[in-house]
Amino acid sequence: MSSQQPALSPADQHKLRSGLSRAWHAARFSLSGLRAGWSETAFRQEALAAIVLLPSAFWLGRTWIEIALLAGSVLIVMAVELLNTAIEACIDRIGPEWHELSKRAKDMGSAAVLLTLLLCGGIWLAALYQRFGS
């Protein structure tokens, strides 16, 4: 038996890195993902809303838990939007023809974004009500 591992494809060469080099390259890949997400209108809208909402979380929240919930809910929306965009890109890469499973995957990704938007909105409305409504 040979103890040699099969050669990695150029796309998998990053798996050979370790330590700070791996972290550096991972950060670069993440920034590439954010740049790719910026090409999506929904992500841009959510990012622009985050520019307002994240600092507002520190003003509206009274404890670190409230601040974390407010800011975290905004970041979760953005993360799920990026995942939804990734699902759509994978489905679109498979082919342009309509297929029920492709539709289901895209619809479920969209539903995930909707649920996180509802969660975020609920958290922010509850915080606003607690701060100003009572």
Secondary structure, DSSP 8 states (H G I E B T S, - for coil): ---------GGGGGGG--HHHHHHHHHHHHHHHHHHHHTSHHHHHHHHHHHHHHHHHHHH-SSHHHHHHHHHHHHHHHHHHHHHHHHHHHHHHH-SS--HHHHHHHHHHHHHHHHHHHHHHHHHHHHHIIIII-
